[in-house]
Amino acid sequence: MKASDYIADFLVKQGVKYVFGVTGGAIIHLFDSIGKRRDIKYICTQHEQSAAMAADGYSRMTKNLGVAIATSGPGATNLITGTCCSYYDSIPVLTITGQVSTSRLKEDKKVRQIGFQETPITDMYKPITKYSVIIKNPSQLRYELEKAVYIAKSGRPGPVLVDIPDDIQRAEIDPDKLLSYIPKVASINLKYVEGKMKQLLPLIKKAERPIIILGAGIKLGRCEKEAIDFVKKLNFPVGLTWATKDMLAENDELNAGVFGVASPRCGNFAVQNSDLILALGTRMDQHHTGTPANTFAREAKKILVEIDEDEIKKFNESGLKWDIIINADINHFLKSANKNSFSTTDVSAWIKKIKEWKKRYPSCPKRYFKEKEINSYAFIEELSKKTKKGEILVIDTGGTLAEIMGGYKMNKRQTIFSDLNHTSMGYALPASIGACFANNKKPVICLIGDGGIQMNIQELATISHYNLPIKIFVFNNKGYGMIQQTQDDWLGSRYEASRGDKGVAIPNFFKIGKAYKLKAKKIENYRGLNRKLKRILDYNGALLCEVRISPFQRIVPMAKAGLPLEDLKPLLPREEFLKNMLIKPLSQSLKNA
């Protein structure tokens, strides 16, 4: 059996139906082997970066392995940005790169290159993957592929790289003689989790202003139902990270909203004034805690459930102190928690207070609809009213991400995701392609800025070629809005390299959509907005809609670096703080406001 045929068969056995890549001299045999099969298909992206991002989106939607394939040298290096997206968001992706034949590898020789397009890609990938290996003997094939996939999916998931030289792909092998990988499965210490659970009981019983934080680990562990069961069991309000925004409906009385440095006031007031934080499956990065980290929920008892021991160690230097740390798989914690009986204090007054905050500080005040130019928060609110149950929304980075996470009203069962930690401009377009194939070519909504789409605009050709029903909303504010906001804070509003009149090219997106044979629309004001949105969302095919946003649009509210979460710009007047007196004393920062 040809080795490349074996690899294709291996991918099928992993339940992978689509792989994403760009061909090249060192990977043609694998593409040929996949092309001969009917149970798996390759999707040709226009750039390897997009292949990695499409594989990432595919993995998120299938909750299975994503696969990206590229040739050696520049093909392999072009995958790096997309691989970083998967690494920092803990997404299991298998990256397969071709390599020059083993006889042409430079190994330890003091030269830069021997084989044509030879690059030591495994060394480059080690810091951004869970496992990176080159196969130098056909007998290693089964062992290394099985090992890579196991590592990608186990523990805290993430991407892996298998580099396969051209002569290895062409080799004849006997699959029955290949050595299998047998993982060493760590024993589950349920006694440890149960012991920690006993420490939680008195804190949970005393809490009058509790907040449960649901992190990305809930989704990675595929235990969304168990997490919601736990929330409902305690009847405690929930602070959502951006990764879990779609887990609770906006109108759920336990939903305090998303929180963080670029999130609405309600969620931030809730976590900052809580007396108990129970953070589940989240690494609690600086976006969540604000800076310095010791300003986060200063009067609360804090409990963290986190699988990655190294993420826990970082708190030794951050200044954020946890009262109880549970270093365990979130599934094991929830299994133990949902077996327990909890005694709790009546928190109805706390839930009522959070509800008041939501009403007092909406993400989209009515005055936004009276502005001459479209305010993105107003557009997002109207979009959320028109989207349907089961919709998939893929969000790009920057202001687009912050505004949608803060302003989109999730009142239907939908899926929303983004590249949250590497935050690569241009991610949403190829990730939408991966999500669309993962969902049997059902519609996907892609929300992206004018800067972001330029990074991977070539993938409009992929969408057009495969006739994918992706609705692309391009938020055009004629520049990089989030960068301009940072320049407002630190550089006296000198918008160097961030605006159309400062070197940033702003093309005609309507014409570009047409050039790629997509249905193209343009929204420039509020007239007939509901009707236009309905027509766009009902359209059965690929569509690009340019939404003209005010170039003065800013993320509101937003905490400036170095200030606590409740110090949200623009600052609220003192009397506004005084109106927000809690049932119990305010956190120290609000007392001193």
Secondary structure, DSSP 8 states (H G I E B T S, - for coil): -BHHHHHHHHHHHTT--EEEE---TTTHHHHHHHHT-SS-EEEE-SSHHHHHHHHHHHHHHHTS-EEEEE-STHHHHHTHHHHHHHHHHT--EEEEEEE--GGG--TT-SSS-SSTT---HHHHHGGGSSEEEE--SGGGHHHHHHHHHHHHHSSS---EEEEEEHHHHH-B--GGGS-----------HHHHHHHHHHHHHHHHH-SSEEEEE-HHHHHTT-HHHHHHHHHHHT--EEE-GGGGGGS-TT-TTEEEE-STTS-HHHHHHHHT-SEEEEES----HHHH-SSGGGTTTTSEEEEE-S-HHHHHTHHHH----SEEE-S-HHHHHHHHHHS-------HHHHHHHHHHHHHS-SS-GGGGGSSSB-HHHHHHHHHHH--TT-EEEE-SHHHHHHHHHH----SS-EEEE--SS--TTTHHHHHHHHHHHTTT--EEEEEEHHHHHHTGGGHHHHHHTT--EEEEEEE-SB-HHHHHHHHHHSTT--TTTBGGGT-----HHHHHHHTT-EEEEE-SSTTHHHHHHHHHH-SS-EEEEEEB-TT---SSEE-TTS-TT-EES---HHHHHTT--SS---HHHHT-
